[in-house]
């Protein structure tokens, strides 16, 4: 299975306004979100994608979901549910928890990422290609 990983700031995933303003969606944010949808569609066409998956838990409106629906592709939410995280001892807000060593945070990331792959393998057909949209973070300094 070919998986194209698209790492983003999660604010880009949600349609509509994420910046706090009383006016219409700021032009820069609107442009970024439109471009994100366009890039996903381009990848889907160029890689003959069958599934658009994303690091999200519950059905909610997202740009990847809209792109999948528009292109008549399967869409999957693949993030690890809270009860599974708890069973594995992964704290809810581990990425911002003070005092966690980088190696521990990376271990939690790795467990979640392996879960995403398992979910993709479970829903994919042989030969399917997939886009996986997930959060992007820089390594700790």
Helices and strands as residue ranges (DSSP letters): E 2-8, G 10-12, H 27-46, E 51-54, H 63-70, E 74-77, H 82-87, H 102-123, E 129-135
